[in-house]
Amino acid sequence: MWGVAVIVLSLLLLIYFAYRDFSVLVLAPLCALIAVFLDGHLPLLATYTQIFMGSVGQFVKDYFPIFLLGAIFGKLMEESGAAAKIADWVVRTVGIEHTTLAIVLSCSILTYSGVSLFVVVFAVFPMARSLFRGANIPRRLIPGTIALGSFTYTMTSLPGTVQIHNQIPMQFFRTNSFAAPGLGCIGGGIMFLLGMWWLNSRVAQARRMGEGFGPSIPADAVSIEGACVNETRVLPSAWSAFLPIVCAVIFNMLFSFVVIPQWETAYLAEEQFGKTELSRVIGIWSTILSLSVTLVITILIHFRSIDKLKLSISAGAKSSLLPLFNTASEYGYGSTIKSLAGFVIVQKFVTGIAPGNPLISEAITVNTLSAITGSASGGLSIALKTFGETYYERALEVGIDPQLLHRVASMSCGGLDSLPHNGAVITLLLICGVTHRQGYKDIAAITILFPLLATITVVVLGTAFGSF
């Protein structure tokens, strides 16, 4: 039991100091090495260089193109004003009387198309601040509203989303980003409806108590880590703002279902290509190609200045590095924890849950590791690297469609990952000028409780009716 206690202590340290805004790049290796030292069974330096850093490198190798292309696309959408135009269009269409719904839908459209979660927050927050102030809704509800549109169903549940959380399961289960579309839509609908019910209830409660917007944040801009969002720039037309998003979805479908399956790919079985198969890489390939085509379309529509384009691409590329290495470091932390003696006990426990139904064990495992790392993508990567092949084989044995494994895994990573030490949660609260005490209750309900309920529903429906 000492080994398990060491893992728990390491996790608590990671949560505590992440909550105190210490960098995950420093915390992850430090907490991992503390666990190794207290465990006492592995050499410290060898574990750091061969296990921790090896896992960091593996994650970067596998997912760097997705982070890079997604960040550049998000930056181009931001700099061109397309992201702000989409938010403005949604607000005008839905009506300012439906403030929370307008912000949720704005975030959803941007996130589903692959715009980085952080870019979405920067793009939508000024609009949210103005609307919430005008409607006299408490500012502390802004983080929860943005989180519903950005951190839930468009991140993990809706089929076709190009967020990394929907990409990771593809290589393990030989699927694409449109896996189990019906169940994904049902799960996403549950998150959306419960989230909107929660937000509307909280707004009504605040009005009954006479609580208004509260102290204002300077209206011209919000700045963090050198980023700035200005509300006064001229925005492009609505059609030109939406076109890249539509293209991203359409091209992803075309490459996934029409183009790439027709290619001759026997060469993938060769040693130099990793002795793999098309089903393991088709999802990543289709995402890379669709994002690349979308980038070209975005540039042709929105950019006439080469200098501005170079600056935007450079800024986007740079902005991809911190999220990539934060997640990779959390992945390295999880891989190090996995190598400890105490993890064997954890592994036997989670794989022993419902041995006849790998969906249940998978959901629990992914949630647990996402909670440990404080990262949805990090926890998901560790879980599937460790247990993915086991779940895949068990699913085939009992007749479960791997698409269902994909959807449950993706949805599960968006549950317990949002504990207080989650980097996205910390950043969201900071941008909105809201403390954990003021805003985390709403974030927890929207990004933990409701996604867990949606995942349970999908597991039950998938077990009863199969994948659809």
C-alpha positions in Angstrom: 0.0 0.0 0.0 3.0 2.3 0.4 3.3 2.5 -3.4 -0.3 3.6 -3.7 0.2 6.2 -1.0 3.2 7.6 -2.8 1.2 8.0 -6.0 -1.6 9.8 -4.0 0.9 12.1 -2.3 2.5 13.0 -5.6 -0.9 13.8 -7.1 -1.9 15.9 -4.1 1.4 17.9 -4.5 0.8 18.4 -8.2 -2.8 19.6 -7.6 -1.8 21.9 -4.7 1.0 23.7 -6.5 -0.8 23.8 -9.8 -3.7 25.5 -8.0 -1.1 28.0 -6.8 -0.2 28.8 -10.4 3.2 27.0 -10.5 4.2 26.0 -14.1 3.3 22.4 -15.0 6.6 22.2 -17.0 8.4 22.4 -13.6 5.8 20.6 -11.5 5.3 17.5 -13.6 8.9 16.2 -13.6 9.4 17.4 -10.0 6.4 15.6 -8.6 7.2 12.5 -10.7 10.7 12.3 -9.3 9.5 12.8 -5.8 7.2 9.8 -6.3 10.1 7.8 -7.7 12.4 8.7 -4.8 9.8 7.8 -2.2 8.9 4.6 -4.0 12.6 3.6 -3.8 12.5 0.9 -6.5 13.8 2.8 -9.6 17.0 4.8 -10.2 16.2 8.5 -10.2 18.2 9.9 -13.1 17.5 6.9 -15.4 13.8 7.2 -14.7 13.9 10.9 -15.6 15.9 10.6 -18.8 14.6 7.2 -20.1 11.0 7.2 -18.9 9.8 10.8 -18.2 11.7 12.4 -21.1 11.1 9.5 -23.4 7.4 9.8 -22.9 7.5 13.6 -23.4 9.3 13.0 -26.7 6.9 10.3 -27.8 3.9 12.6 -27.2 5.5 15.5 -29.1 6.3 13.1 -32.0 2.7 11.8 -32.2 0.7 15.0 -31.8 2.9 18.0 -32.7 1.3 18.5 -36.2 -2.2 18.7 -34.7 -1.2 21.2 -32.0 0.8 23.3 -34.6 -1.8 23.4 -37.3 -4.6 23.9 -34.8 -2.8 26.8 -33.2 -1.9 28.5 -36.5 -5.5 28.1 -37.7 -6.8 29.6 -34.4 -4.3 32.5 -34.6 -5.3 33.3 -38.2 -9.0 33.2 -37.3 -8.2 35.5 -34.4 -6.0 38.0 -36.2 -8.3 38.2 -39.2 -11.3 39.1 -36.9 -13.2 36.0 -38.1 -13.5 34.5 -34.6 -14.8 37.8 -33.2 -17.2 38.1 -36.2 -18.6 34.6 -35.6 -19.3 35.6 -32.0 -20.8 38.9 -33.0 -23.1 37.1 -35.6 -24.3 34.5 -33.2 -25.1 37.2 -30.6 -27.1 39.3 -33.1 -28.9 36.1 -34.4 -29.8 34.7 -31.0 -30.5 38.1 -29.4 -28.9 39.9 -26.5 -31.8 38.8 -24.3 -30.3 35.2 -24.5 -26.9 36.3 -23.4 -25.6 33.0 -22.0 -26.9 31.0 -25.0 -25.2 33.4 -27.4 -21.9 33.0 -25.7 -22.2 29.2 -25.5 -23.0 28.9 -29.2 -20.2 31.3 -30.2 -17.6 29.2 -28.3 -19.1 25.9 -29.7 -18.8 27.0 -33.3 -15.2 28.0 -32.8 -14.1 25.0 -30.7 -15.8 22.5 -33.0 -13.8 23.8 -36.0 -10.5 23.3 -34.2 -9.7 26.7 -32.8 -7.6 26.4 -29.7 -9.6 26.6 -26.4 -7.4 29.4 -25.3 -7.9 31.4 -28.5 -11.6 30.9 -28.1 -11.5 32.4 -24.6 -9.5 35.4 -25.8 -11.8 35.9 -28.8 -15.2 35.5 -27.0 -14.4 37.0 -23.6 -14.7 40.7 -24.6 -18.1 40.0 -26.2 -19.2 38.1 -23.1 -18.0 40.8 -20.8 -20.0 43.5 -22.7 -23.2 41.4 -22.9 -23.0 40.3 -19.2 -22.5 43.9 -18.2 -25.4 45.1 -20.3 -27.7 42.3 -19.0 -26.5 42.9 -15.5 -25.5 39.2 -15.1 -22.8 38.4 -12.5 -19.3 38.4 -14.0 -18.5 35.2 -12.0 -20.8 33.3 -14.4 -18.7 34.1 -17.5 -16.1 31.3 -16.9 -18.9 28.7 -16.6 -20.6 30.0 -19.7 -17.4 29.9 -21.8 -16.5 26.5 -20.4 -19.8 25.0 -21.5 -19.2 26.0 -25.1 -15.5 25.2 -25.2 -14.6 22.5 -22.7 -17.4 20.0 -23.0 -19.4 18.6 -25.9 -17.4 20.3 -28.8 -14.2 19.1 -27.2 -15.0 15.4 -26.7 -18.4 14.4 -27.8 -19.6 15.8 -31.2 -18.4 13.6 -34.1 -15.9 15.2 -36.4 -14.5 17.7 -33.9 -10.8 18.2 -34.6 -9.9 18.9 -31.0 -7.0 16.7 -29.9 -9.2 14.9 -27.4 -11.1 13.4 -30.3 -8.0 12.6 -32.3 -6.0 10.6 -29.7 -8.2 7.5 -29.7 -8.1 7.1 -33.5 -4.7 5.3 -33.7 -5.6 2.9 -30.8 -9.0 1.8 -32.0 -8.5 2.1 -35.8 -11.3 4.8 -36.1 -11.7 8.3 -37.4 -13.0 11.5 -35.8 -16.6 10.7 -36.7 -16.8 7.5 -34.5 -20.2 6.6 -33.1 -21.8 9.8 -34.3 -25.3 9.1 -32.9 -24.1 8.4 -29.4 -21.7 11.3 -29.6 -24.6 13.7 -30.4 -26.7 12.2 -27.6 -23.9 12.7 -25.1 -23.3 16.2 -26.4 -27.0 17.1 -26.2 -27.1 16.0 -22.6 -24.1 18.2 -21.7 -25.6 21.2 -23.6 -29.1 20.9 -22.1 -28.0 20.3 -18.6 -25.3 23.1 -18.9 -27.9 25.6 -20.2 -30.3 24.6 -17.4 -27.6 25.2 -14.8 -26.6 28.6 -16.2 -30.1 29.8 -16.6 -30.9 28.7 -13.0 -27.8 30.5 -11.7 -28.7 33.7 -13.6 -32.3 33.5 -12.1 -30.9 32.9 -8.7 -28.6 35.9 -8.9 -31.4 38.2 -10.0 -33.6 37.0 -7.1 -30.8 38.0 -4.8 -30.3 41.3 -6.4 -26.7 40.5 -7.6 -25.5 42.3 -10.7 -22.4 42.3 -12.9 -20.1 43.6 -10.2 -16.9 45.7 -10.5 -16.0 46.3 -14.1 -12.9 45.2 -15.9 -11.3 47.8 -18.2 -13.5 47.8 -21.3 -10.9 48.4 -24.0 -9.0 45.1 -23.8 -7.9 42.2 -21.6 -4.3 41.1 -21.6 -2.5 38.0 -20.3 0.9 36.7 -21.2 1.3 39.3 -23.9 -2.0 38.5 -25.7 -4.5 41.2 -26.3 -8.1 41.2 -27.5 -9.4 44.6 -28.8 -13.1 45.2 -29.3 -12.9 48.2 -31.7 -11.4 46.6 -34.9 -13.3 46.2 -38.2 -14.6 42.7 -38.6 -14.9 40.7 -41.9 -18.2 39.6 -43.4 -20.1 36.7 -41.9 -19.7 34.3 -44.9 -15.9 34.8 -45.0 -15.7 34.1 -41.3 -17.7 30.9 -41.4 -16.2 29.5 -44.6 -13.0 28.2 -43.1 -14.9 26.4 -40.4 -17.3 24.7 -42.9 -14.3 23.7 -45.0 -12.5 22.2 -42.0 -15.5 19.9 -41.3 -16.2 19.0 -45.0 -12.6 18.2 -45.9 -12.1 16.1 -42.8 -15.0 14.0 -43.9 -13.8 13.7 -47.4 -10.3 12.7 -46.5 -11.6 10.3 -43.8 -14.2 8.5 -45.9 -13.4 9.1 -49.6 -9.9 10.1 -50.4 -7.4 8.3 -48.1 -9.2 4.9 -48.1 -8.5 4.7 -51.8 -4.8 5.1 -51.4 -2.4 2.2 -51.8 -0.7 2.0 -48.4 0.9 -1.5 -48.3 4.2 0.3 -47.5 3.0 1.0 -44.0 3.9 -2.6 -43.1 7.5 -1.9 -43.7 10.0 -1.4 -40.8 10.8 2.2 -41.6 7.2 3.2 -41.3 6.7 1.5 -38.0 5.0 -1.7 -39.2 1.6 -0.1 -38.8 -1.6 -0.2 -40.8 -3.8 2.5 -42.4 -6.6 2.2 -39.8 -4.1 3.4 -37.2 -3.1 6.6 -39.0 -6.0 7.5 -41.2 -7.5 9.7 -38.5 -4.3 11.7 -38.0 -3.7 12.0 -41.7 -7.2 13.2 -42.5 -6.9 15.8 -39.7 -3.5 17.1 -40.9 -4.7 17.3 -44.5 -8.0 19.0 -43.7 -6.4 21.6 -41.5 -3.7 22.2 -44.1 -6.3 22.9 -46.8 -8.3 25.0 -44.4 -5.3 27.1 -43.6 -4.7 27.8 -47.3 -8.4 28.8 -47.7 -8.2 31.1 -44.6 -5.1 32.8 -45.9 -6.6 33.4 -49.4 -9.8 34.9 -47.9 -8.5 37.0 -45.1 -4.8 38.0 -45.7 -3.5 40.4 -48.2 -0.4 41.5 -46.4 2.5 39.1 -46.4 4.1 40.8 -43.4 0.9 40.4 -41.4 0.6 36.8 -42.5 4.1 36.0 -41.4 3.6 37.5 -38.0 0.3 35.6 -37.5 1.8 32.3 -38.6 4.8 32.9 -36.4 2.7 33.8 -33.4 0.4 30.8 -33.9 3.3 28.4 -34.2 4.8 29.8 -31.0 1.5 29.6 -29.2 1.3 25.9 -29.9 4.4 25.1 -27.9 3.3 25.9 -24.4 0.0 23.8 -24.6 2.0 21.0 -26.4 4.8 20.8 -23.8 2.4 21.3 -20.9 0.4 18.3 -22.0 3.5 16.3 -22.9 4.9 17.0 -19.5 1.7 15.8 -17.9 1.9 12.7 -20.1 5.5 12.2 -18.9 4.3 12.5 -15.3 1.7 9.9 -15.9 4.1 7.5 -17.7 6.5 7.8 -14.7 3.7 7.1 -12.2 2.7 4.1 -14.4 6.2 2.7 -14.0 6.0 2.6 -10.1 5.2 -0.6 -8.2 2.1 1.0 -6.7 0.6 1.5 -10.1 0.3 -2.3 -10.6 -2.3 -2.3 -7.8 -4.2 0.5 -9.5 -4.0 -1.2 -12.9 -5.3 -4.5 -11.5 -8.2 -2.7 -9.9 -9.3 -0.7 -12.9 -8.9 -3.5 -15.4 -10.8 -5.8 -13.0 -13.9 -3.6 -13.1 -16.6 -5.2 -15.2 -14.3 -7.5 -17.1 -17.1 -8.4 -19.5 -17.7 -4.8 -20.5 -14.5 -2.9 -21.3 -16.5 0.4 -21.7 -17.0 0.7 -18.0 -13.4 0.0 -17.2 -12.2 2.4 -19.9 -14.4 5.2 -18.7 -13.1 4.8 -15.1 -9.5 4.5 -16.2 -9.5 7.6 -18.5 -11.3 9.7 -15.9 -8.8 8.6 -13.2 -5.7 9.3 -15.2 -7.1 12.6 -16.4 -7.7 13.6 -12.8 -4.1 12.5 -11.9 -2.5 14.6 -14.6 -5.0 17.5 -14.6 -5.1 17.1 -18.3 -7.8 15.6 -20.5 -5.4 14.9 -23.4 -2.6 13.8 -21.1 -4.7 11.4 -19.1 -6.3 10.0 -22.3 -3.0 9.4 -23.9 -1.6 7.6 -20.9 -4.7 5.5 -20.4 -4.8 4.4 -24.1 -1.1 3.8 -24.3 -1.3 1.6 -21.3 -4.7 -0.2 -21.7 -5.8 0.7 -25.3 -4.8 -2.6 -26.9 -6.3 -4.5 -24.0 -9.6 -2.7 -24.4 -9.5 -3.1 -28.2 -9.0 -6.9 -27.9 -11.7 -7.3 -25.2 -14.1 -5.3 -27.2 -13.6 -7.5 -30.3 -14.0 -10.6 -28.1 -17.4 -9.5 -26.8 -18.6 -7.9 -30.0 -18.3 -4.2 -29.1 -17.6 -1.9 -32.0 -14.3 0.0 -31.6 -16.1 3.2 -32.6 -17.9 3.0 -29.2 -14.6 2.6 -27.4 -13.4 5.7 -29.2 -16.4 7.8 -28.2 -16.4 6.6 -24.6 -12.7 7.3 -24.2 -12.9 10.8 -25.7 -15.9 11.7 -23.6 -14.3 10.3 -20.4 -11.3 12.5 -20.6 -13.5 15.5 -20.3 -14.8 14.7 -16.9 -12.5 14.6 -13.9 -9.7 16.4 -15.8 -11.3 19.7 -14.7 -10.2 19.6 -11.1 -8.9 22.9 -9.7 -5.3 22.2 -10.9 -6.3 21.9 -14.5 -4.3 24.5 -16.6 -7.2 25.4 -18.8 -9.4 26.1 -15.8 -6.8 28.3 -14.1 -6.2 30.2 -17.3 -9.9 30.7 -18.0 -10.5 32.1 -14.5 -7.5 34.4 -14.8 -8.6 35.8 -18.1 -12.1 36.4 -16.8 -10.9 38.1 -13.6 -12.7 35.6 -11.4 -11.3 33.6 -8.5 -11.7 29.8 -7.9 -13.9 30.6 -5.0 -16.2 32.8 -7.2 -16.4 30.7 -10.4 -15.2 27.2 -9.9 -18.5 25.9 -8.6 -20.1 26.5 -12.0 -17.2 25.2 -13.9 -17.2 22.0 -11.9 -20.9 21.4 -12.5 -20.6 22.1 -16.2 -17.3 20.4 -17.0 -17.3 17.5 -14.5 -20.7 16.5 -13.3 -22.7 16.8 -16.6 -20.0 15.2 -18.8 -19.9 12.3 -16.3 -23.6 11.9 -16.6 -23.4 12.1 -20.4 -20.6 9.5 -20.4 -22.6 7.1 -18.2 -25.6 7.5 -20.5 -23.5 6.7 -23.6 -22.0 3.6 -21.9 -25.5 2.4 -21.0 -26.9 3.0 -24.5 -23.9 1.6 -26.2 -24.0 -1.5 -24.1 -27.7 -2.0 -24.8 -27.8 -1.0 -28.5 -24.3 -1.0 -29.8 -22.6 1.8 -31.7 -24.6 4.1 -33.9 
